[in-house]
Amino acid sequence: MSDIPEGLCQCGCGEKTRLETVQAANRGLIRGKPRRFVYGHGARKRTLYLEEDRGYKTPCWIWQLALYPDGYGQKYVGTGRDDRKTVRAHRWMYEQHRGPFPKELSLDHLCRVPKCINPDHLEPVTHRENIQRGKTSTLTPNQVRTIRWLWTIGLGPTQLGKLFGVHMVTIGKITGFRTWKNV
């Protein structure tokens, strides 16, 4: 039996279904009751994920149901209208396999695939560390260590900024341990 509440499409997309207008009990249609699926969704696969090789050490588990606009999987949890909520599918899967982890931590996708829900590809880290590991980070932890070492042997912020492609103010924050404190 599905954990998706009555009145929402049972394919997992989260759309509200219409009320049935006909009575055909032999087909499970009861006038006035919500339909099980939005038109056309009944044929959708109920597979949560498919294994795919996306270049990481082991195959990714690619989420097959609803997605958030940012590309991460969306899972509906709860049994009734009052306790129903949506959660990130990778967090849900991680907790199913590894147990709960502190809500103040983020899960870092080591494989860098947002739709992947493989618990072996997920690591609980602080939000700051997750950002630093992400694709938008300009520097790596090794570069930060190198910047601090070069600073100690006399290179200035302007030289270091040009060398690493960042502003000299960024170099000052790194060498003063105002950013990248965890490195």
N, C-alpha and C positions, 0 to 999 in steps of 0.2 A: 504494500500500500504506500502511496506517495505521502511525503511530509508537506506537500504543498496544499494550502487550504482550499476548500471548495469555493468556487467563484473566480479562481485564478487559473490560467491555462496550465494544465498538468504537464506540458512539455518543459516547463522551467523558465519560460521567457518572462513570466511575471505579469503579463497582460491580463486585464479583467475579461471574463467571458460574458456573453449575453445570456439572458434567461431563455429557456427553451419555450418555443411557441407551439410545439406539437406534442401529442401524447403517443408514444410508441414504446411501451414497456419492454417488448421483446428486443428492442435495440438499445435499451437503457435511456430512452428519452422520456422525461417527465415534465409536462407543461408547468411553467413557473419556477422550475429548479434551474440553477446555473448549468450551462454546458460544461463538459470536461475540458474541451480544447477550443481555442480560437480557430476559426475556419482555416483548414490547411495545416494546422500544427499537429494533428493527431498522428500523422505519418512520420513526424520527426523522431530521430533516434533518441532513446533515453540513456545513451552511453554518456557517462560523466567525462571521460577523457580517452584519448587515443595516444598510444606510445609513438613518438617520432624522434628520429635522430636529428638534433638541431646543433650538433657540433660539440656538445659537452661530453664528459667522460661516459655517462650513461644516458639512455634515452629520456627525453622530456615527456611528461604526461600532459598533453595539451587539452585544456578545458574545452568541452563541446557545447556547453549550455550558455546561458545569458552572460553578457559582458558589461562591465562598466565602460563609460566613454573613454577612459584612459587605457583600455585594453586588458585589464585584469578581470579574471573570472568573478562572477556574481552568483552567490548561493543563497537560496531562501531557507531560513531555519525557523523553527517554531511550529506549533500545531494549530493554533487558532488565530483569529484576527487580532486579538489583544497582545499576544506574545510573539507575533510574526515579525521578523526583521531580515534584512539582507546583510550578508557578510562577504568579505573577500574569500573567494574559493580556496586560494592557497593557504590562508590562515586556518580555514575550516579543515582542510585536508591535513595540514601539519598537526593540528590538535587531535584529529582522529587517530593518527599514527604515533605521535610522540607525546601527546598530553598537552595540558595548558602551559602557556608561558606568559610572563608579565605583559600586561597591556601597554606598558610604556616602551616596549621594544618593538622594533619593526622586523619583518622577515626580508632578508636579502636574498634575491634570486641569484644564486651563484652562476647559473647558466645564462642569465641576462634575458630570459624569455618571460614576459609578463603573464602569458596564458599558461605557463607551466605550473602544475600543482604537485610535482614529485617532491615528497618530503625530504629526500636525499639531496635535493637541489636548493633547499631553503635553510637559512641560518639566522637565528635570532640575534640581532645586533641593535645598538642604539640608533636613533634616527640620524644622528650626526654621522656615524660610521657608514650607514646605508647611503647617505648623500655623497660622502667622500668616495665610496666605491662605485658610484653610479657613472653613467656615460656622460653626464654634464660636468663632471669634475675635471678641472684643467690639469691638476697635479695628482700624482700618485704618492702614496706614503714614502716610497723610496726616494722620490724627487724631493720631498719635504726634508727628509733626513740629510740628503746631499746639500740642500740649500743651507741648512743649519751648520753643516760641517764647513762649507765654503765660507760662510759668514765668520766662523771662528778663525779662519786662516787669512782673513782680511779683505775678501771681496765685498764691495758695497752693494746697497739695494738697487741702484740703477743698473750695475753690471749684471747682477743676479736676475733682475726683472727681464732684461733683454735676453739673457741666456735661456730662461725658462718660459718666456712668452707671457709673463704676467706683469702687472703694475708694481712699481716699487713700494707702494703702500701695502700691497699683499705680502711682499717680502718682509716688510717691517712687522706685520702682524704675525707672520710665521716665526720669525726669529725672536720676537718678543713673547711667544707662546700665548698669543691672544686668539689664534686659530690653530687648528690641528693639534690641540692639546694632548690628544690621545696617542700621538705618534712620537 
